[in-house]
């Protein structure tokens, strides 16, 4: 009986919070992982697309440079 009374005293509530908060944070993190993964995949796709656009623009500018040079 004293254990139950002690559990609901101030110290018992603090101990319960110390035990419950990490469990709740773990559940929340587990639920958030797919969103982080999706966000990372989207960033990698955008980065790759930007890189390809940069390469294409560089090739186009080099082609234009040589065309202008050959026309002169």
Z-matrix of the N, CA and C atoms (Angstrom, degrees):
N
C 1 1.458
C 2 1.538 1 110.70
N 3 1.341 2 114.83 1 -39.68
C 4 1.470 3 118.03 2 179.16
C 5 1.524 4 111.46 3 -63.74
N 6 1.346 5 116.67 4 -30.04
C 7 1.462 6 119.97 5 179.19
C 8 1.526 7 110.16 6 -64.36
N 9 1.320 8 116.46 7 -43.51
C 10 1.473 9 120.51 8 -179.91
C 11 1.517 10 110.11 9 -64.78
N 12 1.313 11 117.60 10 -43.51
C 13 1.470 12 121.21 11 179.11
C 14 1.536 13 109.28 12 -64.27
N 15 1.302 14 117.01 13 -42.31
C 16 1.463 15 120.95 14 179.47
C 17 1.521 16 112.04 15 -66.03
N 18 1.334 17 115.84 16 -33.46
C 19 1.462 18 120.16 17 -179.59
C 20 1.520 19 111.62 18 -64.69
N 21 1.322 20 116.20 19 -36.03
C 22 1.459 21 120.00 20 -178.22
C 23 1.527 22 112.73 21 -94.13
N 24 1.308 23 117.20 22 5.82
C 25 1.468 24 119.51 23 173.14
C 26 1.530 25 107.64 24 -79.00
N 27 1.299 26 116.65 25 178.76
C 28 1.465 27 121.06 26 -177.11
C 29 1.512 28 113.18 27 -59.03
N 30 1.304 29 117.33 28 -43.21
C 31 1.457 30 120.72 29 -178.21
C 32 1.527 31 109.96 30 -67.18
N 33 1.328 32 117.03 31 -40.30
C 34 1.464 33 121.11 32 179.59
C 35 1.513 34 112.10 33 -63.06
N 36 1.325 35 116.30 34 -39.43
C 37 1.473 36 120.13 35 179.43
C 38 1.532 37 109.90 36 -67.05
N 39 1.325 38 116.44 37 -38.91
C 40 1.470 39 119.56 38 178.26
C 41 1.523 40 110.04 39 -63.94
N 42 1.322 41 116.58 40 -43.18
C 43 1.464 42 120.12 41 178.64
C 44 1.528 43 110.31 42 -62.85
N 45 1.326 44 117.71 43 -42.51
C 46 1.461 45 120.71 44 177.92
C 47 1.530 46 111.03 45 -60.83
N 48 1.332 47 117.13 46 -42.39
C 49 1.465 48 120.15 47 178.67
C 50 1.515 49 110.93 48 -64.36
N 51 1.329 50 117.10 49 -39.53
C 52 1.461 51 120.39 50 178.79
C 53 1.523 52 109.88 51 -62.70
N 54 1.323 53 118.03 52 -33.44
C 55 1.463 54 121.03 53 178.89
C 56 1.522 55 112.70 54 -81.14
N 57 1.326 56 116.98 55 -36.30
C 58 1.472 57 120.89 56 -172.82
C 59 1.530 58 111.80 57 -80.37
N 60 1.326 59 118.45 58 -39.39
C 61 1.468 60 121.16 59 -174.76
C 62 1.533 61 112.15 60 -59.26
N 63 1.347 62 120.83 61 -46.75
C 64 1.472 63 118.61 62 178.13
C 65 1.526 64 113.13 63 -62.89
N 66 1.331 65 116.67 64 -34.30
C 67 1.467 66 119.71 65 177.90
C 68 1.528 67 110.02 66 -64.89
N 69 1.316 68 116.80 67 -44.90
C 70 1.470 69 120.38 68 179.03
C 71 1.530 70 111.03 69 -64.90
N 72 1.324 71 117.21 70 -39.69
C 73 1.465 72 119.87 71 177.99
C 74 1.524 73 110.98 72 -65.50
N 75 1.319 74 116.88 73 -37.53
C 76 1.463 75 120.27 74 177.12
C 77 1.511 76 112.05 75 -64.04
N 78 1.339 77 116.70 76 -42.32
C 79 1.466 78 120.54 77 178.13
C 80 1.523 79 109.79 78 -64.29
N 81 1.326 80 117.31 79 -43.52
C 82 1.463 81 121.35 80 179.44
C 83 1.524 82 111.20 81 -62.34
N 84 1.332 83 116.66 82 -43.41
C 85 1.462 84 120.19 83 179.34
C 86 1.524 85 110.55 84 -63.80
N 87 1.326 86 116.76 85 -40.03
C 88 1.462 87 120.20 86 178.97
C 89 1.524 88 111.05 87 -62.93
N 90 1.312 89 116.62 88 -37.16
C 91 1.464 90 119.92 89 179.26
C 92 1.525 91 111.43 90 -72.36
N 93 1.333 92 117.51 91 -27.61
C 94 1.462 93 120.71 92 -175.99
C 95 1.530 94 112.98 93 -87.09
N 96 1.323 95 118.94 94 -16.22
C 97 1.471 96 121.44 95 -175.57
C 98 1.533 97 112.56 96 -55.88
N 99 1.340 98 120.32 97 -45.75
C 100 1.479 99 118.58 98 -179.90
C 101 1.527 100 113.08 99 -59.25
N 102 1.323 101 117.52 100 -35.22
C 103 1.468 102 119.78 101 178.94
C 104 1.521 103 110.61 102 -66.42
N 105 1.342 104 116.81 103 -41.56
C 106 1.462 105 119.83 104 178.68
C 107 1.517 106 110.91 105 -65.32
N 108 1.334 107 116.69 106 -39.96
C 109 1.468 108 120.42 107 179.61
C 110 1.524 109 109.84 108 -63.64
N 111 1.335 110 116.70 109 -44.70
C 112 1.464 111 121.12 110 -179.87
C 113 1.522 112 110.46 111 -63.45
N 114 1.325 113 116.54 112 -41.06
C 115 1.467 114 120.33 113 179.29
C 116 1.529 115 110.55 114 -63.83
N 117 1.347 116 116.35 115 -41.05
C 118 1.467 117 119.87 116 179.46
C 119 1.523 118 110.68 117 -65.50
N 120 1.339 119 117.28 118 -41.54
C 121 1.469 120 119.98 119 178.75
C 122 1.521 121 110.46 120 -62.43
N 123 1.333 122 116.56 121 -41.32
C 124 1.460 123 120.28 122 180.00
C 125 1.529 124 110.19 123 -64.38
N 126 1.336 125 117.11 124 -41.92
C 127 1.463 126 120.04 125 178.37
C 128 1.522 127 111.37 126 -63.13
N 129 1.343 128 116.82 127 -40.58
C 130 1.463 129 119.53 128 178.81
C 131 1.530 130 111.10 129 -65.98
N 132 1.341 131 116.66 130 -39.17
C 133 1.473 132 119.79 131 177.02
C 134 1.519 133 110.40 132 -62.60
N 135 1.332 134 116.53 133 -45.95
C 136 1.467 135 120.56 134 -179.70
C 137 1.529 136 110.95 135 -62.88
N 138 1.337 137 115.87 136 -39.54
C 139 1.458 138 120.24 137 179.67
C 140 1.534 139 110.44 138 -64.47
N 141 1.327 140 116.10 139 -44.54
C 142 1.464 141 119.87 140 179.52
C 143 1.528 142 110.74 141 -64.36
N 144 1.325 143 116.52 142 -40.45
C 145 1.465 144 120.21 143 179.48
C 146 1.525 145 110.73 144 -64.69
N 147 1.326 146 116.40 145 -41.92
C 148 1.463 147 120.60 146 178.06
C 149 1.526 148 110.74 147 -63.43
N 150 1.326 149 116.53 148 -40.79
C 151 1.470 150 121.12 149 178.78
C 152 1.527 151 110.56 150 -62.53
N 153 1.337 152 115.96 151 -44.93
C 154 1.467 153 119.40 152 179.62
C 155 1.526 154 110.95 153 -64.58
N 156 1.322 155 116.47 154 -40.08
C 157 1.470 156 119.14 155 177.52
C 158 1.521 157 110.86 156 -63.24
N 159 1.326 158 116.15 157 -38.99
C 160 1.468 159 119.87 158 179.09
C 161 1.523 160 110.64 159 -63.78
N 162 1.339 161 116.09 160 -43.92
C 163 1.468 162 119.95 161 179.02
C 164 1.530 163 109.95 162 -62.74
N 165 1.337 164 116.46 163 -44.68
C 166 1.467 165 119.94 164 -179.93
C 167 1.521 166 111.03 165 -62.59
N 168 1.331 167 117.21 166 -42.53
C 169 1.461 168 120.61 167 179.36
C 170 1.524 169 111.01 168 -64.81
N 171 1.330 170 116.05 169 -38.00
C 172 1.460 171 119.79 170 179.37
C 173 1.531 172 110.27 171 -65.65
N 174 1.325 173 115.98 172 -43.20
C 175 1.470 174 119.63 173 178.34
C 176 1.526 175 110.58 174 -62.91
N 177 1.330 176 116.21 175 -42.06
C 178 1.464 177 119.42 176 179.12
C 179 1.522 178 110.85 177 -63.61
N 180 1.334 179 116.58 178 -42.44
C 181 1.462 180 118.45 179 -178.96
C 182 1.527 181 111.02 180 -67.17
N 183 1.350 182 117.01 181 -35.95
C 184 1.468 183 119.55 182 176.28
C 185 1.527 184 110.59 183 -65.72
N 186 1.336 185 117.08 184 -41.62
C 187 1.466 186 120.11 185 177.32
C 188 1.524 187 110.84 186 -60.41
N 189 1.335 188 116.66 187 -44.42
C 190 1.462 189 120.78 188 179.30
C 191 1.520 190 110.99 189 -63.56
N 192 1.323 191 116.61 190 -39.31
C 193 1.466 192 120.71 191 179.66
C 194 1.524 193 110.02 192 -61.74
N 195 1.339 194 116.82 193 -46.72
C 196 1.466 195 119.39 194 -178.42
C 197 1.518 196 111.35 195 -70.51
N 198 1.336 197 117.49 196 -33.65
C 199 1.470 198 119.55 197 176.92
C 200 1.522 199 110.64 198 -63.91
N 201 1.350 200 115.79 199 -45.38
C 202 1.464 201 119.78 200 179.94
C 203 1.527 202 110.09 201 -63.11
N 204 1.329 203 116.31 202 -40.77
C 205 1.460 204 120.83 203 -178.98
C 206 1.526 205 111.05 204 -65.98
N 207 1.309 206 116.56 205 -39.33
C 208 1.465 207 120.03 206 -179.85
C 209 1.520 208 111.47 207 -72.85
N 210 1.336 209 117.11 208 -28.31
C 211 1.462 210 119.95 209 -179.88
C 212 1.517 211 111.46 210 -74.80
N 213 1.302 212 118.17 211 -24.62
C 214 1.473 213 119.72 212 -177.15
C 215 1.446 214 109.60 213 -75.16
